[in-house]
Amino acid sequence: MPASHPQHAAGDPSGTPARTILGLDIGGTKTHAIRLEAGRLAAEAVAGSANLQNTDRAAAAAALAEAIAAVGAGDVQEVYAGAGGIDTDDDAASLRALIAPLVPAASIHVVHDSRLVLAAGRARTGIAVIIGTGTAVWGTDGSRQARAGGWGHLLGDEGSGYWLAREAVRHCLHRHDLGLAPDLLCTQLLAACGLDRPVAFIARFHGLGTAGRNGPDRGYWAALARVVVAAAEAGDSAARSILDAGTEAVAGQILQVARQLGIAGPVILGGGLGAKVPLIREGILRALAPHGITEVACLDREPVFGVDVLAGLA
């Protein structure tokens, strides 16, 4: 339901033009919408994912319609939408075409969701990092841009929730092949999946034995990253090794972007894992510090609130 949250004010109403702006953060598991009126938050809503990497156009259109209707489409003049998978002009046009009928009088700006993260971190230059269902690194020095990763789970997304869960499954299957009993990580992952033996992961992962051979989707496995994180926090060496490997891969991408742009941050960590798991921030900072990058911060507000910066309200 729409809700008023004045504590999230996006600017000083006394000095902000009377603009009505719709912000959308379209992630792998949800669509977060806000409505700003004269620079202040008037309504907020969450619906299902409208990300075209994860769902079909009909489902994406339905999620967008639900989110926008909840915050109100009337009098909206501008829309700023950030989404994963916006890699080309065609990607942006495809999403814009779904939004346009819902706010026909508005100008619509579609960007990669990493730009929302940097803006939500109250930075106009620096490096935004998304570590959630997928991963992506994007940066700007104010005039140039650079990115690394964000290719999707079939081509990369090292360190993402999906990647962590897949590597944990691989670890469990490797132990099984060696004739070793399940360790703590395997035991907890089996319990979370409702399975009784490691070899059952193979059928579950590939969707064997299910109608149409469609197994659990990317979001299902990404959500199981919580098992890896919890085991790592509890001191499990296998889980910690997997988490460290993913963190080091992301740090490598951050360094790539930093070198391309000739900047040393700030680095803003967003996404469900990047913003909320201390071990990930600590690992990234540890890997970056020898290279002179020491300003690494976790996002302290939802990415959609970066719309204030993108719209020039802050």
C-alpha positions in Angstrom: 0.0 0.0 0.0 1.2 3.6 -0.5 2.6 5.1 2.6 3.9 8.5 3.5 7.4 8.6 4.9 8.6 12.2 5.5 11.8 11.0 7.0 12.9 10.1 3.5 12.5 13.6 2.2 14.3 13.9 -1.2 15.0 17.6 -1.0 14.1 20.9 0.6 10.5 21.6 -0.5 11.0 25.3 0.0 13.6 25.4 -2.8 12.4 22.6 -5.0 10.3 23.1 -8.1 6.8 21.6 -7.9 7.6 18.4 -9.9 5.9 15.1 -9.5 8.4 12.3 -10.1 8.1 8.5 -10.1 11.1 6.4 -9.2 11.4 2.7 -9.9 14.1 0.3 -8.8 13.5 -2.9 -10.7 15.4 -5.8 -9.2 15.6 -9.5 -9.5 13.0 -10.2 -6.9 11.0 -7.0 -6.5 10.0 -3.6 -8.0 10.2 -0.7 -5.6 8.3 2.4 -6.5 8.2 5.8 -5.0 6.4 9.0 -5.8 8.0 12.4 -5.1 6.0 15.5 -5.0 7.9 18.8 -4.8 10.9 16.9 -3.6 9.2 15.0 -0.8 8.2 11.4 -0.6 4.4 11.1 -1.1 3.9 7.4 -1.6 5.9 4.1 -1.7 5.0 0.6 -2.8 6.6 -2.8 -3.6 5.4 -5.3 -6.2 6.9 -8.4 -7.9 9.9 -8.2 -10.2 9.4 -6.5 -13.5 13.0 -7.3 -14.6 12.9 -8.7 -18.1 15.9 -10.8 -17.4 13.9 -12.8 -14.8 10.3 -12.7 -16.1 8.3 -12.5 -19.3 6.8 -9.3 -20.6 3.3 -10.0 -19.4 4.4 -10.6 -15.8 6.7 -7.6 -15.9 3.9 -5.4 -17.2 1.6 -6.6 -14.5 4.2 -5.9 -11.7 4.8 -2.4 -13.1 1.1 -1.7 -13.3 0.6 -2.8 -9.7 3.5 -0.8 -8.3 2.6 2.4 -10.3 -1.1 2.2 -9.4 -0.2 1.8 -5.8 1.8 5.1 -5.7 -0.4 6.9 -8.1 0.3 7.7 -11.8 -1.7 11.0 -11.9 0.2 14.2 -12.6 3.5 12.3 -12.9 5.8 14.4 -15.1 9.0 12.4 -15.0 9.9 8.7 -14.4 13.4 7.5 -13.4 13.7 3.7 -13.7 16.8 1.7 -12.8 16.9 -2.0 -13.7 19.5 -4.8 -14.1 20.1 -5.9 -17.7 19.9 -2.4 -19.2 23.0 -2.9 -21.3 21.9 -1.4 -24.7 19.6 1.3 -26.0 17.3 -1.6 -27.1 17.1 -2.9 -23.5 16.2 0.6 -22.3 13.6 1.0 -25.0 12.0 -2.3 -24.2 11.5 -1.4 -20.6 10.4 2.1 -21.5 7.7 0.7 -23.7 6.2 -1.2 -20.7 6.2 1.9 -18.5 4.9 4.4 -21.1 1.3 3.3 -21.2 1.0 3.6 -17.4 2.3 7.2 -17.3 1.5 8.5 -20.8 2.3 12.2 -20.1 5.7 11.6 -18.4 9.2 11.7 -19.7 10.8 8.4 -19.0 14.5 7.9 -18.1 15.8 4.3 -18.0 19.2 3.5 -16.6 21.2 0.5 -15.3 20.3 -0.1 -11.6 24.0 0.5 -10.6 23.5 4.2 -11.3 20.7 4.2 -8.7 23.1 2.7 -6.2 25.7 5.4 -6.7 23.0 8.2 -6.5 21.5 6.6 -3.4 24.9 6.7 -1.9 24.7 10.5 -2.3 27.7 10.5 -4.8 27.9 11.9 -8.3 31.3 10.3 -9.0 32.6 7.0 -7.7 32.0 3.3 -8.1 28.6 1.6 -7.5 28.6 -2.1 -6.8 25.6 -4.3 -6.8 25.9 -7.7 -5.0 22.5 -9.3 -4.9 20.8 -11.9 -7.1 23.4 -10.9 -9.6 26.5 -8.6 -9.5 27.6 -5.5 -11.5 30.1 -2.7 -11.1 29.7 0.7 -12.6 31.6 3.9 -12.1 32.0 7.5 -13.3 34.4 10.3 -12.9 31.8 12.8 -13.9 32.5 12.7 -17.6 33.5 9.1 -18.4 31.9 5.8 -17.4 33.2 2.3 -17.1 31.6 -1.0 -16.0 32.7 -4.5 -15.2 30.6 -7.7 -15.0 26.9 -7.6 -14.8 26.7 -10.1 -17.6 24.1 -12.4 -16.0 24.3 -15.7 -14.2 25.1 -17.8 -17.3 28.2 -15.7 -18.2 29.4 -14.4 -14.8 27.9 -12.7 -11.8 30.7 -13.9 -9.6 30.0 -13.2 -5.9 26.3 -12.9 -6.5 23.7 -14.7 -4.4 23.1 -17.2 -7.3 26.9 -17.8 -7.6 27.4 -18.4 -3.9 24.6 -20.9 -3.8 25.8 -22.7 -6.9 29.3 -22.9 -5.6 27.9 -24.3 -2.3 26.1 -27.0 -4.3 29.2 -27.8 -6.2 31.1 -28.1 -2.9 28.5 -30.5 -1.6 28.6 -32.7 -4.7 32.4 -32.7 -4.7 32.4 -34.0 -1.2 29.9 -36.6 -2.2 32.1 -37.8 -5.1 35.0 -38.2 -2.7 32.9 -40.3 -0.4 32.9 -37.7 2.4 30.0 -37.1 4.7 28.1 -33.8 4.4 29.9 -31.0 6.4 28.1 -28.1 8.1 27.5 -26.2 4.9 26.1 -29.2 3.1 23.9 -30.2 6.0 22.4 -26.7 6.2 22.0 -26.4 2.5 20.3 -29.8 2.2 17.9 -28.8 5.0 17.1 -25.4 3.4 16.2 -27.3 0.1 14.3 -30.1 1.8 16.6 -32.7 0.4 18.0 -35.8 2.1 21.3 -36.4 0.2 23.8 -34.3 -1.8 23.3 -36.2 -5.1 19.7 -34.9 -5.1 21.0 -31.4 -5.8 21.7 -32.4 -9.4 18.0 -33.1 -10.2 16.9 -30.0 -8.2 19.3 -27.7 -9.9 18.5 -28.9 -13.5 14.8 -29.2 -12.9 14.7 -33.0 -13.7 11.5 -34.7 -12.9 9.5 -31.5 -12.9 6.7 -30.5 -15.2 8.2 -29.2 -18.4 11.7 -29.7 -16.8 11.5 -26.2 -15.4 13.3 -26.3 -12.1 13.7 -23.6 -9.4 14.6 -20.3 -11.0 17.6 -18.0 -10.4 15.9 -16.3 -7.5 15.3 -19.5 -5.7 19.1 -20.3 -5.6 20.1 -16.7 -5.0 17.9 -16.7 -1.8 19.9 -19.7 -0.5 23.0 -17.5 -0.4 21.8 -16.7 3.2 22.8 -20.3 4.1 26.4 -19.7 2.8 26.6 -16.4 4.6 25.3 -17.8 7.9 27.7 -20.7 7.7 30.6 -18.4 7.0 29.6 -16.2 9.9 29.5 -19.3 12.1 33.1 -20.0 11.1 32.6 -22.8 8.6 35.7 -22.9 6.5 34.1 -24.1 3.3 31.5 -21.4 3.4 34.1 -18.8 4.2 36.2 -19.9 1.3 33.3 -19.6 -1.1 32.4 -16.2 0.2 36.0 -15.0 0.1 36.4 -16.2 -3.5 33.3 -14.3 -4.6 34.3 -11.2 -2.7 37.8 -11.2 -4.3 36.2 -11.5 -7.8 34.0 -8.5 -7.2 37.0 -6.6 -5.8 38.9 -7.3 -9.0 36.1 -5.8 -11.0 36.1 -2.7 -8.8 39.8 -2.3 -9.4 39.3 -2.7 -13.1 36.8 0.2 -13.1 38.9 2.4 -10.8 41.9 2.0 -13.1 39.9 2.7 -16.3 38.6 6.0 -14.7 41.7 6.9 -12.7 39.7 7.3 -9.5 40.0 5.9 -5.9 36.3 5.8 -5.0 34.2 6.2 -3.1 32.9 2.7 -3.5 29.2 2.2 -2.7 28.0 -1.3 -2.0 24.4 -2.1 -2.8 22.2 -5.1 -3.3 20.8 -7.5 -0.6 24.3 -8.9 0.0 26.5 -6.0 -0.6 24.7 -3.5 1.6 23.9 -6.0 4.5 26.7 -8.5 4.9 29.6 -7.2 6.9 31.9 -10.0 5.8 31.5 -8.9 2.2 32.4 -5.3 2.9 35.3 -6.3 5.0 36.6 -8.7 2.3 36.3 -6.0 -0.4 38.0 -3.4 1.7 40.8 -5.8 2.6 41.4 -6.5 -1.1 41.2 -2.8 -2.2 43.2 -1.1 0.6 46.6 -2.1 -0.8 45.6 -0.3 -4.0 44.8 2.9 -2.3 41.0 2.5 -2.2 39.9 2.9 1.4 36.5 4.6 1.2 34.0 1.6 0.9 30.5 2.2 2.3 27.4 0.1 2.4 24.3 1.8 1.1 22.2 3.1 4.0 19.0 3.7 2.1 17.1 1.8 -0.6 18.5 2.4 -4.1 15.2 3.9 -5.4 15.8 6.9 -3.2 18.8 7.8 -5.5 16.1 9.2 -7.8 16.6 12.5 -6.0 20.1 12.8 -7.3 19.3 11.6 -10.8 16.5 14.2 -11.0 18.7 17.0 -9.7 16.8 17.4 -6.5 19.8 16.8 -4.2 
